[in-house]
Amino acid sequence: MLNNAVILAGGKSSRMGEDKALMPFGSYNSMAEYQYRRLQKLFKNVYISTKENKFDFKANIILDKYPQSSPMVAIASIIEELNDDFFLISVDMPLLSTDAINALIYEYNRGIKCDIYVLKSPNGLEPTATIYTKNILTKVKNLLEKDIHRLNYLLSELNKVTIKWDNYLEFININDKKTYNSALKLI
């Protein structure tokens, strides 16, 4: 049984011009809180992965343990903290449906031995809509030692179960004001 979900919220939000994790979303004060509350309905434990606790609501926080900023650093920190498998989602992907998440959980619960369970959108593999297993820590640390931070590189190195998911809108990353305003209309 998969108990853990982690929201990646440590990015720089440079294209947005402000911290997108803290921008209001739906009836919530922030996109981070929106993601946190909806994942609480699916998982026993929900965490936010970040460089610092910047949130105005009570949440379980996993702080990055390395000085660099990247999702790869976050994954290493998460595995070291939890020592368990987890579903990972980016804070800026709030349109991913419960059905898509449940499809990942279903595959995980089938017990097929692999490193990750990943959704494949029309654009390809989605590294921030993935279940990561704790047994990838050595591979992640080896990549970090080589200063490789791209999650797609990590995914290419891992044994995976891929779940095809064709709804393009669910995978939109909110990186600018136009996309943010469009996403608000879809919730």
JOVEN-V163915 format. One record per residue. N is the residue number from 0. RES is the residue in one letter. D_LAST is the distance of its C-alpha to the last C-alpha in whole Angstrom. Layout:
BEGIN
n: (N,N)
res: (RES,RES)
d_last: (D_LAST,D_LAST)
END
This chain:
BEGIN
n: (0,1,2,3,4,5,6,7,8,9,10,11,12,13,14,15,16,17,18,19,20,21,22,23,24,25,26,27,28,29,30,31,32,33,34,35,36,37,38,39,40,41,42,43,44,45,46,47,48,49,50,51,52,53,54,55,56,57,58,59,60,61,62,63,64,65,66,67,68,69,70,71,72,73,74,75,76,77,78,79,80,81,82,83,84,85,86,87,88,89,90,91,92,93,94,95,96,97,98,99,100,101,102,103,104,105,106,107,108,109,110,111,112,113,114,115,116,117,118,119,120,121,122,123,124,125,126,127,128,129,130,131,132,133,134,135,136,137,138,139,140,141,142,143,144,145,146,147,148,149,150,151,152,153,154,155,156,157,158,159,160,161,162,163,164,165,166,167,168,169,170,171,172,173,174,175,176,177,178,179,180,181,182,183,184,185,186)
res: (M,L,N,N,A,V,I,L,A,G,G,K,S,S,R,M,G,E,D,K,A,L,M,P,F,G,S,Y,N,S,M,A,E,Y,Q,Y,R,R,L,Q,K,L,F,K,N,V,Y,I,S,T,K,E,N,K,F,D,F,K,A,N,I,I,L,D,K,Y,P,Q,S,S,P,M,V,A,I,A,S,I,I,E,E,L,N,D,D,F,F,L,I,S,V,D,M,P,L,L,S,T,D,A,I,N,A,L,I,Y,E,Y,N,R,G,I,K,C,D,I,Y,V,L,K,S,P,N,G,L,E,P,T,A,T,I,Y,T,K,N,I,L,T,K,V,K,N,L,L,E,K,D,I,H,R,L,N,Y,L,L,S,E,L,N,K,V,T,I,K,W,D,N,Y,L,E,F,I,N,I,N,D,K,K,T,Y,N,S,A,L,K,L,I)
d_last: (29,26,26,24,21,21,19,20,20,23,23,24,21,24,22,20,23,21,20,17,17,17,15,13,9,7,10,12,15,14,12,15,15,11,12,15,14,12,15,18,17,18,21,24,24,21,22,22,24,25,28,28,26,24,22,22,21,23,23,25,26,27,29,30,34,35,35,33,30,28,26,29,31,28,28,32,31,29,31,34,32,31,34,31,29,25,22,21,17,17,15,14,12,9,7,11,11,13,15,16,17,19,21,22,23,25,27,27,29,31,33,34,35,34,32,29,26,24,21,22,20,21,22,24,24,21,23,20,19,22,24,27,30,33,36,34,35,39,37,35,37,40,37,37,40,41,38,35,32,30,28,28,32,32,30,33,35,34,34,31,29,27,24,23,19,19,15,15,11,11,14,13,14,13,17,17,16,15,13,11,11,9,7,6,6,4,0)
END
